[in-house]
């Protein structure tokens, strides 16, 4: 989550991500500017308690979940590549897996940057600033990509259930591929202005008494990032969230209607049995997509809620009185975000027989597979010796 300005103040000051704001990471001038904007009213959460929550939740728990998620999504990528992309659903799920993988890699890098052992080691850069362009915004990009891909997958399932006879002509493999690429391009374009206004440069940090590589900004950063913040953190976030929510509700309603219709149907012919088998498969995929969508909704609902508060309430900005509340809140939502990108492997394994068999074959190859690999290796050695 990124909110580079205090939108409630008349005087806007360029700031980094709110988790960068600590006495040891800011020079004396920036820190005095920050403290001068804070109201003398009581903070709901103290600085020490906020720091404790941040280290435990974000650095430790979120870091461990990210490691698991990266491993799980690598397995997912291998399984989907083995299955191939004849089924259009696999294209979308593969794109979702790659997006989750990239997001978790970026998130893992951020947790490393804020690890005190790494942050205060003898590295030539300020990790709590360098992460902004190397970790936080890439994570943000792929998080938004995940949201829109989830919305597309849910929409595709809605069309499949509502118009099963037309879905193959409406949603083809080529169109799915184009949509996946289009989502990545459009979301990348929306975050591109940040890489124009924010750059790396050598800076002196009085608290460290060293010159380190950190963030520097262009003169027009305030005007550009103010627009970028509203679009990326509010408009785009809420739009993808609402799209997933609406499509999920429609999908659940349509699946229930189909189920009720089958239960009322009395006459069954061979042709109807065949159609029922196909419909049962589509229904199973629809249920799996519904579970994925619900996980996304639960994981990102708190994030969207806080984004609206930050945009409206002065006290909950990075220079506001309750910045510690925001920091603690996001330390929990980042865990949810990491879980959202990590648990799909369990959903696929539980609800897809094809995926389950492919994963078991990958992790526990049969004796026949091992013999084939051994024969291939012996053949290669024989050819090399000749």
Residue frames relative to the residue before (quaternion, step in Angstrom):
aa qw qx qy qz dx dy dz
X 1.0000 0.0000 0.0000 0.0000 0.00 0.00 0.00
X 0.0870 -0.8221 0.5625 -0.0129 3.57 -0.82 1.00
X 0.1218 0.7641 -0.6271 0.0898 3.54 -0.87 0.96
X 0.1445 -0.8725 0.4633 0.0561 3.56 0.27 1.31
X 0.7769 0.2806 -0.1686 0.5378 3.60 1.17 -0.19
X 0.4103 -0.6329 0.5824 0.3033 3.49 -1.33 0.31
X 0.2133 -0.8322 0.5000 0.1092 3.57 -0.02 1.28
X 0.6292 0.5544 -0.3480 0.4191 3.60 1.17 -0.34
X 0.6560 0.5076 -0.3125 0.4630 3.60 1.21 -0.38
X 0.5211 -0.6147 0.4824 0.3432 3.54 -1.13 0.58
X 0.7264 0.3420 -0.2151 0.5560 3.54 1.04 -0.78
X 0.1324 -0.8097 0.5693 0.0524 3.58 -0.44 1.18
X 0.1218 -0.7990 0.5873 0.0420 3.54 -0.85 0.98
X 0.4542 -0.6833 0.4867 0.2999 3.61 -0.86 0.89
X 0.0033 0.7976 -0.6010 0.0502 3.53 -0.83 1.04
X 0.5068 -0.6092 0.5047 0.3424 3.52 -1.30 0.20
X 0.7361 -0.3078 0.3009 0.5223 3.52 -1.22 -0.41
X 0.5989 -0.6170 0.3592 0.3629 3.57 -0.96 0.85
X 0.6429 0.5278 -0.3471 0.4332 3.61 1.05 -0.56
X 0.5569 0.5816 -0.4036 0.4344 3.58 1.25 -0.04
X 0.6357 0.5928 -0.3298 0.3684 3.55 1.13 -0.63
X 0.3477 0.6760 -0.5832 0.2864 3.53 -0.34 1.28
X 0.6606 -0.5494 0.3221 0.3975 3.55 -1.09 0.60
X 0.7052 0.4821 -0.2894 0.4319 3.58 0.88 -0.88
X 0.7058 0.4640 -0.2652 0.4649 3.61 1.17 -0.44
X 0.7053 0.4218 -0.2551 0.5095 3.61 1.24 -0.15
X 0.4639 -0.6445 0.5098 0.3308 3.54 -1.09 0.58
X 0.7087 -0.4974 0.2930 0.4055 3.57 -1.24 0.39
X 0.6381 0.5356 -0.3381 0.4378 3.59 1.02 -0.72
X 0.6741 0.4821 -0.3004 0.4722 3.59 0.90 -0.93
X 0.6598 0.5146 -0.3257 0.4401 3.57 0.96 -0.83
X 0.6479 0.5040 -0.3294 0.4666 3.59 1.00 -0.74
X 0.6230 0.5284 -0.3409 0.4653 3.58 1.09 -0.70
X 0.6510 0.5204 -0.3146 0.4543 3.55 1.02 -0.80
X 0.7108 0.4657 -0.2759 0.4491 3.57 0.76 -1.02
X 0.6183 0.5613 -0.3566 0.4190 3.57 1.11 -0.56
X 0.6808 0.4821 -0.2942 0.4665 3.58 1.20 -0.45
X 0.5907 0.6011 -0.3673 0.3935 3.59 1.23 -0.28
X 0.4600 -0.6971 0.4900 0.2496 3.50 -0.91 0.97
X 0.5213 -0.6472 0.4512 0.3253 3.62 -1.08 0.62
X 0.4495 0.6858 -0.4683 0.3291 3.61 1.18 -0.01
X 0.6298 -0.5736 0.3815 0.3588 3.55 -1.24 0.42
X 0.3928 -0.6903 0.5572 0.2425 3.55 -1.05 0.82
X 0.4870 -0.6696 0.4793 0.2913 3.55 -1.03 0.77
X 0.7777 0.1373 -0.0682 0.6097 3.58 1.14 -0.67
X 0.4327 -0.7173 0.4863 0.2484 3.57 -0.80 1.01
X 0.6557 -0.5222 0.3743 0.3966 3.56 -1.27 0.39
X 0.6682 0.5114 -0.3069 0.4447 3.59 0.91 -0.91
X 0.6683 0.4913 -0.3045 0.4684 3.58 0.94 -0.86
X 0.6322 0.5285 -0.3288 0.4615 3.57 1.03 -0.77
X 0.6515 0.5102 -0.3125 0.4664 3.57 0.99 -0.84
X 0.6325 0.5332 -0.3271 0.4569 3.58 1.02 -0.79
X 0.6538 0.5034 -0.3091 0.4729 3.58 0.90 -0.92
X 0.6623 0.5279 -0.3107 0.4315 3.55 0.92 -0.92
X 0.6793 0.4871 -0.2984 0.4606 3.59 0.86 -0.93
X 0.6949 0.4740 -0.2835 0.4605 3.59 0.84 -0.96
X 0.7415 0.4311 -0.2405 0.4544 3.59 0.73 -1.07
X 0.7757 0.3748 -0.1974 0.4678 3.54 0.73 -1.08
X 0.7405 0.4262 -0.2510 0.4550 3.57 0.60 -1.12
X 0.7669 0.3752 -0.2023 0.4797 3.60 0.80 -1.01
X 0.7674 0.3813 -0.2235 0.4645 3.59 0.41 -1.24
X 0.6891 0.4749 -0.2883 0.4652 3.57 0.81 -0.99
X 0.6230 0.5461 -0.3341 0.4494 3.58 1.07 -0.71
X 0.6716 0.4911 -0.2944 0.4702 3.58 0.95 -0.89
X 0.6449 0.5085 -0.3205 0.4720 3.58 0.98 -0.84
X 0.6419 0.5324 -0.3246 0.4462 3.59 1.01 -0.78
X 0.6233 0.5332 -0.3400 0.4600 3.60 1.01 -0.78
X 0.6597 0.4882 -0.3023 0.4848 3.56 0.94 -0.89
X 0.6699 0.5215 -0.3051 0.4315 3.58 0.90 -0.91
X 0.6251 0.5274 -0.3375 0.4660 3.58 1.01 -0.77
X 0.6602 0.5047 -0.3024 0.4669 3.58 0.93 -0.91
X 0.6709 0.5092 -0.2974 0.4496 3.58 0.89 -0.96
X 0.7034 0.4642 -0.2792 0.4602 3.59 0.90 -0.86
X 0.5687 0.5511 -0.3892 0.4705 3.59 1.16 -0.42
X 0.6350 0.5082 -0.3169 0.4880 3.58 1.03 -0.80
X 0.6378 0.5314 -0.3250 0.4530 3.59 0.98 -0.83
X 0.6400 0.5291 -0.3219 0.4547 3.57 0.95 -0.88
X 0.6635 0.5051 -0.3040 0.4607 3.59 0.91 -0.93
X 0.6571 0.5156 -0.3112 0.4534 3.58 0.93 -0.90
X 0.6839 0.4799 -0.2980 0.4617 3.60 0.85 -0.91
X 0.6264 0.5234 -0.3400 0.4671 3.59 1.05 -0.68
X 0.6513 0.5071 -0.3112 0.4710 3.58 1.04 -0.75
X 0.6694 0.5051 -0.2993 0.4551 3.57 1.01 -0.78
X 0.3824 -0.7243 0.4889 0.3002 3.56 1.10 -0.64
X 0.4410 -0.7158 0.4973 0.2140 3.55 -1.33 0.15
X 0.2342 0.7682 -0.5532 0.2215 3.56 1.00 0.82
X 0.6853 0.4056 -0.2548 0.5486 3.55 1.14 -0.68
X 0.4593 -0.7142 0.4537 0.2705 3.60 -0.66 1.08
X 0.5779 0.5861 -0.3851 0.4175 3.61 1.13 -0.55
X 0.6272 0.5554 -0.3357 0.4307 3.58 1.03 -0.76
X 0.6003 0.5601 -0.3634 0.4404 3.59 1.09 -0.64
X 0.6873 0.4756 -0.2783 0.4734 3.57 0.87 -0.96
X 0.6782 0.4875 -0.2973 0.4627 3.59 0.90 -0.90
X 0.6173 0.5289 -0.3421 0.4713 3.59 1.10 -0.65
X 0.6492 0.5051 -0.3110 0.4762 3.59 0.96 -0.87
X 0.6379 0.5198 -0.3197 0.4697 3.58 1.02 -0.80
X 0.6519 0.5190 -0.3093 0.4583 3.58 0.98 -0.83
X 0.6579 0.4993 -0.3120 0.4696 3.59 0.92 -0.88
X 0.6436 0.5198 -0.3178 0.4632 3.58 0.99 -0.82
X 0.6516 0.5015 -0.3091 0.4779 3.59 0.95 -0.86
X 0.6403 0.5354 -0.3223 0.4466 3.57 0.97 -0.84
X 0.6810 0.4786 -0.2881 0.4735 3.59 0.86 -0.95
X 0.6369 0.5312 -0.3238 0.4554 3.58 1.01 -0.80
X 0.6912 0.4761 -0.2795 0.4662 3.58 0.93 -0.89
X 0.6023 0.5371 -0.3599 0.4681 3.60 1.08 -0.63
X 0.6587 0.4945 -0.2992 0.4817 3.57 0.96 -0.87
X 0.6536 0.5118 -0.3109 0.4628 3.59 0.97 -0.85
X 0.6309 0.5259 -0.3281 0.4665 3.59 1.02 -0.77
X 0.6417 0.5172 -0.3192 0.4678 3.59 1.01 -0.79
X 0.6322 0.5258 -0.3348 0.4602 3.61 1.01 -0.75
X 0.6533 0.5062 -0.3235 0.4608 3.60 0.92 -0.84
X 0.6226 0.5195 -0.3389 0.4770 3.59 1.09 -0.65
X 0.6523 0.5330 -0.3162 0.4365 3.58 0.94 -0.88
X 0.7440 0.3812 -0.2202 0.5026 3.61 1.06 -0.68
X 0.4355 0.6580 -0.4797 0.3837 3.57 1.25 0.20
X 0.4771 -0.7025 0.4376 0.2955 3.64 -0.60 1.07
X 0.6249 0.5467 -0.3480 0.4353 3.60 1.02 -0.70
X 0.7007 0.4246 -0.2577 0.5121 3.57 1.08 -0.68
X 0.6454 0.5608 -0.3190 0.4089 3.55 0.94 -0.93
X 0.7823 0.3118 -0.1558 0.5163 3.58 0.93 -0.90
X 0.4254 0.6748 -0.4878 0.3546 3.58 1.18 0.43
X 0.6368 -0.5526 0.3847 0.3756 3.56 -1.29 0.14
X 0.2582 0.7568 -0.5511 0.2387 3.57 0.58 1.18
X 0.4951 -0.7081 0.4226 0.2737 3.61 -1.02 0.73
X 0.7198 0.3692 -0.2538 0.5302 3.61 1.17 0.32
X 0.4809 -0.6255 0.5270 0.3160 3.53 -1.29 0.45
X 0.3299 -0.8033 0.4600 0.1850 3.56 -0.11 1.31
X 0.6661 0.5114 -0.3098 0.4459 3.60 1.07 -0.69
X 0.6687 0.4060 -0.3137 0.5381 3.58 1.30 0.09
X 0.6408 0.5438 -0.3266 0.4325 3.57 0.98 -0.85
X 0.5943 0.5898 -0.3638 0.4082 3.58 1.09 -0.68
X 0.5387 0.6694 -0.3953 0.3247 3.59 1.13 -0.64
X 0.7775 0.3024 -0.1554 0.5290 3.58 0.93 -0.93
X 0.7181 0.4490 -0.2561 0.4659 3.60 1.11 -0.60
X 0.8007 0.2559 -0.1287 0.5262 3.58 1.18 -0.43
X 0.7348 0.4647 -0.2635 0.4180 3.57 0.63 -1.13
X 0.7288 0.4131 -0.2618 0.4793 3.59 0.79 -0.91
X 0.6061 0.5070 -0.3768 0.4834 3.66 1.01 -0.52
X 0.6288 0.5183 -0.3335 0.4741 3.60 1.02 -0.76
X 0.6452 0.5232 -0.3136 0.4601 3.55 0.97 -0.89
X 0.6357 0.5460 -0.3255 0.4379 3.56 0.94 -0.92
X 0.7436 0.4111 -0.2374 0.4708 3.57 0.73 -1.05
X 0.5652 0.5619 -0.3922 0.4593 3.59 1.18 -0.37
X 0.6646 0.4775 -0.2975 0.4918 3.58 0.98 -0.82
X 0.6124 0.5352 -0.3458 0.4679 3.59 1.04 -0.73
X 0.6298 0.5340 -0.3234 0.4622 3.58 0.99 -0.85
X 0.6525 0.5307 -0.3130 0.4412 3.57 0.95 -0.87
X 0.7171 0.4414 -0.2621 0.4713 3.57 0.83 -0.95
X 0.6187 0.5182 -0.3537 0.4728 3.61 1.07 -0.60
X 0.6238 0.5267 -0.3320 0.4724 3.58 1.03 -0.78
X 0.6380 0.5180 -0.3208 0.4709 3.58 1.01 -0.81
X 0.6579 0.5081 -0.3113 0.4607 3.59 0.96 -0.84
X 0.6516 0.5162 -0.3201 0.4543 3.59 0.91 -0.91
X 0.6622 0.4989 -0.3046 0.4687 3.57 0.95 -0.87
X 0.6392 0.5171 -0.3201 0.4708 3.59 1.01 -0.81
X 0.6473 0.5264 -0.3165 0.4513 3.58 0.96 -0.86
X 0.6493 0.4995 -0.3116 0.4815 3.59 1.05 -0.74
X 0.6040 0.5507 -0.3518 0.4563 3.58 1.07 -0.69
X 0.6619 0.4926 -0.2986 0.4797 3.57 0.93 -0.91
X 0.6449 0.5410 -0.3185 0.4358 3.57 0.99 -0.85
X 0.7013 0.4444 -0.2624 0.4918 3.58 0.99 -0.83
X 0.7049 0.4758 -0.2698 0.4515 3.59 0.94 -0.88
X 0.8050 0.0807 -0.0187 0.5875 3.60 1.01 -0.81
X 0.0749 -0.8616 0.5005 0.0382 3.61 0.54 1.14
X 0.6669 0.5116 -0.3090 0.4451 3.60 1.09 -0.60
X 0.7408 0.4036 -0.2161 0.4915 3.59 1.17 -0.48
X 0.4923 0.7128 -0.4187 0.2724 3.57 1.22 -0.38
X 0.6561 0.5315 -0.3257 0.4255 3.60 1.01 -0.75
X 0.6835 0.4392 -0.2861 0.5080 3.58 1.18 -0.47
X 0.6523 0.5077 -0.3148 0.4666 3.58 1.13 -0.60
X 0.7977 0.1555 -0.0472 0.5808 3.56 0.86 -1.03
X 0.0286 -0.8082 0.5867 -0.0412 3.56 -0.23 1.32
X 0.6725 -0.4880 0.3582 0.4258 3.56 -1.28 0.25
X 0.6383 0.5286 -0.3298 0.4520 3.56 0.99 -0.78
X 0.6725 0.4917 -0.3003 0.4645 3.59 0.91 -0.87
X 0.6188 0.5296 -0.3448 0.4666 3.58 1.05 -0.71
X 0.6543 0.5139 -0.3112 0.4593 3.59 0.93 -0.90
X 0.6525 0.5075 -0.3096 0.4701 3.57 0.96 -0.88
X 0.6502 0.5167 -0.3163 0.4585 3.60 0.96 -0.83
X 0.6440 0.5154 -0.3273 0.4609 3.60 0.96 -0.83
X 0.6710 0.4806 -0.2950 0.4814 3.58 0.93 -0.89
X 0.6428 0.5378 -0.3200 0.4418 3.58 1.00 -0.80
X 0.6249 0.5360 -0.3375 0.4563 3.58 1.01 -0.78
X 0.6636 0.5043 -0.3068 0.4596 3.57 0.90 -0.92
X 0.6696 0.5060 -0.3027 0.4516 3.59 0.89 -0.92
X 0.6931 0.4851 -0.2884 0.4485 3.60 0.82 -0.95
X 0.6658 0.4794 -0.3120 0.4791 3.60 0.93 -0.83
X 0.6256 0.5314 -0.3374 0.4608 3.60 1.01 -0.75
X 0.6419 0.5243 -0.3215 0.4580 3.58 1.01 -0.79
X 0.6593 0.5288 -0.3157 0.4313 3.59 1.03 -0.73
X 0.7272 0.3933 -0.2444 0.5068 3.61 1.13 -0.54
X 0.4405 0.7283 -0.4362 0.2920 3.60 1.26 -0.19
X 0.6195 0.5620 -0.3742 0.4004 3.67 0.90 -0.71
X 0.5907 0.5799 -0.3742 0.4180 3.60 1.08 -0.60
X 0.6917 0.4691 -0.2808 0.4719 3.58 1.01 -0.76
X 0.5874 0.5148 -0.3760 0.4987 3.56 1.31 0.01
X 0.7478 0.4124 -0.2236 0.4698 3.59 0.88 -0.91
X 0.7598 0.2981 -0.1657 0.5536 3.61 1.15 -0.53
X 0.0468 0.8057 -0.5829 0.0942 3.55 -0.80 1.07
X 0.5117 -0.6200 0.4901 0.3370 3.55 -1.33 0.10
X 0.1318 0.7744 -0.6104 0.1016 3.54 -1.12 0.76
X 0.5441 -0.6180 0.4550 0.3393 3.55 -1.22 0.44
X 0.0019 -0.8002 0.5958 -0.0686 3.56 -0.86 1.08
X 0.3974 -0.6882 0.5510 0.2545 3.52 -1.24 0.54
X 0.1448 -0.7849 0.6006 0.0476 3.57 -0.87 1.03
X 0.3613 -0.7730 0.4780 0.2085 3.61 -0.27 1.24
X 0.6440 0.5387 -0.3369 0.4261 3.61 0.94 -0.80
X 0.7332 0.3644 -0.2148 0.5324 3.59 1.14 -0.61
X 0.2799 -0.7840 0.4963 0.2463 3.56 1.34 -0.34
X 0.6100 0.5161 -0.3472 0.4909 3.54 1.03 0.87
X 0.3669 -0.6658 0.5940 0.2633 3.51 -1.31 0.40
X 0.0188 0.8187 -0.5672 0.0874 3.54 -0.56 1.21
X 0.5575 -0.5709 0.4749 0.3712 3.53 -1.28 0.32
X 0.1123 0.8013 -0.5754 0.1189 3.56 -0.73 1.09
X 0.6899 -0.4685 0.3577 0.4203 3.54 -1.28 -0.38
X 0.0129 -0.7423 0.6694 0.0274 3.53 -1.14 0.76
X 0.2575 -0.7968 0.5389 0.0920 3.54 -1.13 0.70
X 0.4960 -0.6294 0.5097 0.3132 3.53 -1.25 0.52
X 0.6495 -0.5507 0.3601 0.3811 3.57 -1.23 0.46
X 0.7327 0.4108 -0.2360 0.4885 3.59 1.07 -0.65
X 0.2923 0.7958 -0.4928 0.1958 3.57 1.20 0.33
X 0.6387 0.5667 -0.3376 0.3961 3.57 0.91 -0.92
X 0.6967 0.4748 -0.2825 0.4576 3.58 0.83 -0.98
X 0.6935 0.4816 -0.2837 0.4545 3.59 0.91 -0.92
X 0.7203 0.4571 -0.2654 0.4491 3.59 0.79 -0.99
X 0.5681 0.5873 -0.3991 0.4159 3.59 1.13 -0.47
X 0.6631 0.4689 -0.2905 0.5060 3.57 1.06 -0.78
X 0.6479 0.5354 -0.3151 0.4408 3.58 0.96 -0.90
X 0.6342 0.5461 -0.3319 0.4352 3.58 1.00 -0.81
X 0.6809 0.4921 -0.2963 0.4544 3.57 0.81 -1.00
X 0.6868 0.4810 -0.2989 0.4556 3.58 0.90 -0.88
X 0.7454 0.4362 -0.2429 0.4418 3.59 0.70 -1.08
X 0.7790 0.3841 -0.1914 0.4571 3.58 0.82 -0.98
X 0.7596 0.3275 -0.1972 0.5262 3.59 1.14 -0.45
X 0.7587 0.4029 -0.2357 0.4544 3.58 0.45 -1.22
X 0.7244 0.4357 -0.2559 0.4689 3.59 0.67 -1.10
X 0.6521 0.5283 -0.3168 0.4419 3.57 0.95 -0.89
X 0.7019 0.4555 -0.2717 0.4754 3.57 0.85 -0.97
X 0.6290 0.5514 -0.3417 0.4284 3.60 1.01 -0.77
X 0.6865 0.4619 -0.2891 0.4814 3.59 0.86 -0.92
X 0.6364 0.5328 -0.3260 0.4525 3.58 1.02 -0.80
X 0.6739 0.4819 -0.2915 0.4782 3.59 0.89 -0.93
X 0.6269 0.5415 -0.3391 0.4458 3.60 1.00 -0.78
X 0.6591 0.4882 -0.3055 0.4837 3.59 0.95 -0.87
X 0.6565 0.5286 -0.3117 0.4387 3.58 0.92 -0.91
X 0.6869 0.4816 -0.2862 0.4629 3.59 0.83 -0.99
X 0.6823 0.4858 -0.2955 0.4596 3.59 0.86 -0.94
X 0.6280 0.5325 -0.3382 0.4558 3.59 1.05 -0.69
X 0.6458 0.5099 -0.3164 0.4720 3.59 0.96 -0.86
X 0.6579 0.5012 -0.3078 0.4703 3.59 0.92 -0.90
X 0.6512 0.5262 -0.3154 0.4468 3.58 0.95 -0.87
X 0.6558 0.5044 -0.3103 0.4682 3.59 0.92 -0.87
X 0.6525 0.5135 -0.3132 0.4610 3.59 0.94 -0.88
X 0.6794 0.4920 -0.2922 0.4593 3.59 0.89 -0.93
X 0.6391 0.5191 -0.3304 0.4614 3.59 1.00 -0.77
X 0.6558 0.5037 -0.3077 0.4706 3.58 0.99 -0.80
X 0.6346 0.5238 -0.3279 0.4641 3.58 1.03 -0.77
X 0.6500 0.5105 -0.3149 0.4666 3.58 0.97 -0.84
X 0.6490 0.5218 -0.3137 0.4562 3.56 0.99 -0.85
X 0.6594 0.5044 -0.3072 0.4651 3.60 0.93 -0.85
X 0.6371 0.5306 -0.3237 0.4558 3.56 1.03 -0.78
X 0.6560 0.5049 -0.3157 0.4638 3.60 0.98 -0.81
X 0.6557 0.5211 -0.3200 0.4428 3.56 0.98 -0.81
X 0.6882 0.4686 -0.2783 0.4788 3.59 1.11 -0.65
X 0.5710 0.6030 -0.3842 0.4035 3.57 1.21 -0.40
X 0.2133 -0.8027 0.5496 0.0899 3.58 -0.84 1.02
X 0.7311 0.4054 -0.2367 0.4951 3.56 0.83 -0.98
X 0.0275 -0.7965 0.6025 -0.0425 3.54 -0.79 1.10
X 0.0839 -0.7847 0.6138 0.0225 3.54 -0.79 1.03
X 0.6955 -0.4538 0.3361 0.4442 3.54 -1.26 0.12
X 0.6482 0.5163 -0.3148 0.4628 3.53 1.00 -0.83
X 0.6525 0.5068 -0.3125 0.4688 3.55 1.00 -0.82
X 0.6153 0.5411 -0.3505 0.4536 3.57 1.08 -0.69
X 0.6491 0.5102 -0.3162 0.4673 3.55 0.98 -0.83
X 0.6561 0.4939 -0.3100 0.4791 3.55 0.99 -0.85
X 0.6251 0.5498 -0.3355 0.4409 3.56 1.08 -0.74
X 0.6229 0.5399 -0.3403 0.4524 3.58 1.08 -0.75
X 0.6541 0.4978 -0.3081 0.4790 3.56 0.95 -0.88
X 0.6670 0.5077 -0.3008 0.4548 3.56 0.91 -0.94
X 0.6214 0.5443 -0.3415 0.4482 3.58 1.05 -0.73
X 0.6436 0.5102 -0.3210 0.4717 3.57 1.03 -0.78
X 0.6610 0.5008 -0.3063 0.4674 3.55 0.93 -0.91
X 0.6307 0.5328 -0.3287 0.4585 3.54 1.06 -0.77
X 0.6451 0.5248 -0.3189 0.4547 3.57 1.01 -0.82
X 0.6455 0.4978 -0.3107 0.4889 3.57 1.01 -0.84
X 0.6322 0.5429 -0.3252 0.4470 3.57 1.03 -0.81
X 0.6495 0.5042 -0.3148 0.4742 3.57 1.00 -0.80
X 0.6383 0.5243 -0.3282 0.4582 3.59 1.00 -0.80
X 0.6556 0.4976 -0.3039 0.4799 3.58 0.96 -0.87
X 0.6191 0.5459 -0.3417 0.4494 3.58 1.04 -0.74
X 0.6485 0.5101 -0.3148 0.4692 3.58 0.96 -0.86
X 0.6441 0.5155 -0.3196 0.4661 3.59 0.95 -0.88
X 0.6682 0.5056 -0.2958 0.4588 3.58 0.96 -0.87
X 0.6468 0.5131 -0.3226 0.4630 3.59 0.97 -0.83
X 0.6229 0.5269 -0.3372 0.4697 3.60 1.00 -0.78
X 0.6455 0.5145 -0.3141 0.4690 3.57 0.98 -0.85
X 0.6593 0.5171 -0.3111 0.4485 3.59 0.89 -0.94
X 0.6760 0.4882 -0.2938 0.4672 3.59 0.87 -0.95
X 0.6818 0.5122 -0.2900 0.4344 3.59 0.97 -0.86
X 0.7991 0.3354 -0.1530 0.4749 3.58 0.93 -0.87
X 0.4477 0.6926 -0.4605 0.3283 3.60 1.19 -0.05
X 0.6651 0.4799 -0.3310 0.4667 3.68 0.82 -0.80
X 0.6221 0.5548 -0.3361 0.4384 3.57 1.05 -0.77
X 0.6724 0.4853 -0.2907 0.4774 3.57 0.88 -0.93
X 0.6263 0.5511 -0.3263 0.4444 3.55 1.01 -0.83
X 0.7023 0.4512 -0.2718 0.4788 3.59 0.85 -0.93
X 0.5857 0.5780 -0.3772 0.4250 3.62 1.06 -0.61
X 0.6547 0.5007 -0.3075 0.4755 3.56 0.98 -0.84
X 0.6444 0.5200 -0.3212 0.4595 3.60 0.96 -0.84
X 0.6572 0.5170 -0.3133 0.4502 3.58 0.91 -0.91
X 0.6745 0.5021 -0.2949 0.4539 3.57 1.00 -0.81
X 0.7595 0.3978 -0.1931 0.4772 3.60 1.14 -0.61
X 0.7734 0.3654 -0.1791 0.4860 3.59 0.95 -0.87
X 0.4497 -0.7236 0.4655 0.2399 3.55 -0.69 1.11
X 0.6710 0.5288 -0.3103 0.4169 3.60 0.92 -0.84
X 0.7306 0.4302 -0.2390 0.4733 3.59 1.16 -0.46
X 0.4511 0.6353 -0.4879 0.3936 3.57 1.14 0.63
X 0.7126 -0.4607 0.3065 0.4313 3.59 -1.28 0.11
X 0.7281 0.3498 -0.2372 0.5397 3.59 1.17 -0.43
X 0.4873 0.6866 -0.4152 0.3445 3.57 1.28 0.14
X 0.6937 -0.4924 0.3408 0.4002 3.53 -1.31 0.32
X 0.7801 0.3469 -0.1681 0.4928 3.59 0.92 -0.88
X 0.1762 0.8077 -0.5408 0.1554 3.59 1.02 0.74
X 0.6157 0.5532 -0.3530 0.4362 3.60 1.09 -0.62
X 0.6026 0.5453 -0.3542 0.4627 3.57 1.10 -0.67
X 0.6499 0.5128 -0.3064 0.4699 3.55 0.98 -0.88
X 0.6519 0.5258 -0.3139 0.4472 3.57 0.93 -0.91
X 0.6730 0.4790 -0.2935 0.4811 3.59 0.89 -0.91
X 0.6318 0.5462 -0.3310 0.4393 3.57 0.96 -0.87
X 0.7207 0.4382 -0.2578 0.4713 3.57 0.83 -0.96
X 0.5547 0.5869 -0.4069 0.4271 3.60 1.15 -0.36
X 0.6645 0.4588 -0.2937 0.5115 3.58 1.20 -0.52
X 0.6717 0.5037 -0.3177 0.4406 3.61 0.91 -0.84
X 0.6043 0.5458 -0.3643 0.4519 3.59 1.11 -0.55
X 0.5951 0.5360 -0.3641 0.4753 3.58 1.12 -0.57
X 0.6462 0.5097 -0.3128 0.4741 3.57 0.97 -0.87
X 0.6423 0.5269 -0.3172 0.4573 3.56 1.00 -0.84
X 0.6553 0.5013 -0.3070 0.4744 3.58 0.98 -0.86
X 0.6446 0.5173 -0.3173 0.4651 3.58 1.01 -0.80
X 0.6175 0.5598 -0.3427 0.4335 3.58 1.00 -0.81
X 0.7299 0.4195 -0.2386 0.4841 3.57 0.99 -0.78
X 0.6996 0.4999 -0.2526 0.4437 3.58 1.28 -0.25
X 0.7212 0.5036 -0.2557 0.4011 3.59 1.02 -0.77
X 0.4500 0.7093 -0.4577 0.2913 3.61 1.19 -0.13
X 0.5644 0.6049 -0.3886 0.4056 3.57 1.13 -0.56
X 0.6519 0.4987 -0.3114 0.4789 3.60 1.07 -0.71
X 0.6243 0.5331 -0.3339 0.4633 3.58 1.07 -0.75
X 0.6665 0.4941 -0.3016 0.4697 3.58 0.88 -0.94
X 0.6747 0.5107 -0.2958 0.4433 3.57 0.88 -0.96
X 0.7074 0.4705 -0.2612 0.4583 3.57 0.95 -0.86
X 0.8168 0.3193 -0.1203 0.4652 3.58 0.90 -0.89
X 0.7286 0.3476 -0.2327 0.5424 3.62 1.23 -0.06
X 0.3404 -0.7567 0.5259 0.1870 3.58 -0.46 1.22
X 0.6381 0.5389 -0.3232 0.4450 3.56 1.00 -0.82
X 0.6618 0.4852 -0.3033 0.4844 3.56 0.95 -0.86
X 0.6485 0.5378 -0.3217 0.4321 3.58 0.90 -0.92
X 0.6672 0.4928 -0.3017 0.4701 3.59 0.91 -0.87
X 0.6563 0.5118 -0.3112 0.4588 3.57 1.00 -0.82
X 0.6621 0.4983 -0.3083 0.4672 3.59 0.98 -0.81
X 0.6432 0.5085 -0.3226 0.4730 3.59 0.98 -0.82
X 0.6435 0.5181 -0.3153 0.4670 3.56 1.01 -0.80
X 0.6501 0.5168 -0.3104 0.4626 3.57 1.08 -0.71
X 0.7495 0.4026 -0.2115 0.4810 3.57 0.89 -0.97
X 0.7888 0.1481 -0.0675 0.5927 3.58 1.12 -0.69
X 0.1242 -0.8253 0.5466 0.0687 3.60 0.28 1.19
X 0.5127 -0.6542 0.4689 0.2989 3.55 -1.05 0.81
X 0.6641 -0.4969 0.3585 0.4283 3.62 -1.21 0.37
X 0.6264 0.5452 -0.3390 0.4420 3.59 1.04 -0.72
X 0.6459 0.5085 -0.3145 0.4746 3.58 1.04 -0.80
X 0.6568 0.5061 -0.3154 0.4616 3.58 0.99 -0.84
X 0.6432 0.5131 -0.3249 0.4663 3.59 1.01 -0.79
X 0.6398 0.5259 -0.3259 0.4561 3.58 1.02 -0.81
X 0.6549 0.5003 -0.3125 0.4724 3.58 0.98 -0.86
X 0.6445 0.5205 -0.3218 0.4585 3.58 1.04 -0.82
X 0.6499 0.5078 -0.3150 0.4696 3.59 0.99 -0.82
X 0.6384 0.5227 -0.3246 0.4625 3.59 1.02 -0.82
X 0.6559 0.5097 -0.3086 0.4634 3.57 1.00 -0.86
X 0.6512 0.5074 -0.3145 0.4685 3.60 0.98 -0.85
X 0.6341 0.5326 -0.3263 0.4558 3.56 1.06 -0.78
X 0.6548 0.5095 -0.3100 0.4642 3.57 0.97 -0.88
X 0.6494 0.5104 -0.3198 0.4642 3.59 1.00 -0.82
X 0.6371 0.5291 -0.3245 0.4571 3.59 1.04 -0.79
X 0.6542 0.5082 -0.3044 0.4703 3.56 0.97 -0.89
X 0.6579 0.5120 -0.3131 0.4549 3.58 0.95 -0.87
X 0.6644 0.5162 -0.3109 0.4420 3.59 0.99 -0.82
X 0.6430 0.5150 -0.3227 0.4661 3.57 1.18 -0.58
